[in-house]
């Protein structure tokens, strides 16, 4: 009979420990994992949101490769094929 009470006591104790883990431990663990993934993503993107240069609204910046631009003008047949089409009503 004494062993049965100990088994019931251990199950109740494990149940409360599990509930405490779900309430406090799991959110802490998930938050830590999410922060870790956010830091990895920010490092991959080049420093995160705080290190990005701030642009004014409406500012547009276009980067072109001048070497490729000159090559396309001299080699138009490598660029692609022109297809003529008609509008159908």
C-alpha positions in Angstrom: 0.0 0.0 0.0 2.9 2.3 0.8 4.4 1.8 -2.7 1.1 2.6 -4.3 1.0 6.0 -2.5 4.6 6.7 -3.6 3.7 5.9 -7.3 0.7 8.2 -7.2 2.7 10.9 -5.5 5.4 10.6 -8.2 2.9 10.8 -11.0 1.3 13.9 -9.5 4.7 15.5 -9.0 5.6 14.7 -12.6 2.3 16.2 -13.8 2.9 19.5 -12.0 6.5 19.6 -13.2 5.3 19.0 -16.8 2.6 21.8 -16.4 5.3 24.2 -15.1 7.6 23.3 -18.0 4.8 24.0 -20.5 3.9 27.3 -18.8 7.4 28.7 -18.3 10.1 26.5 -19.8 8.7 26.0 -23.3 8.0 29.7 -24.0 11.5 30.6 -22.8 13.0 27.8 -25.0 11.0 28.8 -28.1 11.8 32.5 -27.6 15.5 31.7 -27.3 15.3 29.6 -30.5 13.4 32.3 -32.4 15.9 35.0 -31.3 18.8 32.7 -32.5 17.1 32.3 -35.9 16.5 36.0 -36.2 20.2 36.7 -35.5 21.3 34.2 -38.1 18.9 35.7 -40.6 20.1 39.3 -39.8 23.8 38.2 -40.2 22.9 36.5 -43.5 21.2 39.6 -44.8 24.1 41.9 -43.8 23.7 43.2 -40.4 20.0 43.3 -39.7 17.5 46.2 -39.6 19.6 48.5 -37.4 22.7 48.5 -39.6 20.8 49.2 -42.9 21.2 52.6 -44.5 18.0 54.6 -44.2 16.5 55.8 -47.5 14.1 58.7 -47.9 10.7 57.9 -49.1 10.6 57.8 -52.9 14.4 57.4 -53.3 15.3 54.9 -56.0 18.8 53.5 -56.6 19.7 51.5 -59.7 22.8 49.5 -59.9 24.0 48.7 -63.5 26.9 46.7 -64.7 28.4 48.9 -67.4 30.5 46.1 -68.9 27.4 44.0 -69.7 25.6 47.0 -71.1 28.3 47.5 -73.8 28.4 43.8 -74.6 24.6 43.6 -75.3 24.9 46.5 -77.8 27.6 44.7 -79.8 26.0 41.3 -79.7 22.3 41.8 -80.3 21.7 38.3 -81.7 22.8 36.8 -78.4 20.3 38.9 -76.5 17.1 37.2 -77.7 14.6 36.8 -80.5 12.1 39.4 -81.5 8.6 38.0 -82.1 6.0 40.1 -83.9 2.4 39.7 -82.7 -1.0 41.0 -83.5 -3.8 42.0 -81.1 -6.9 39.8 -81.5 -10.3 41.2 -80.7 
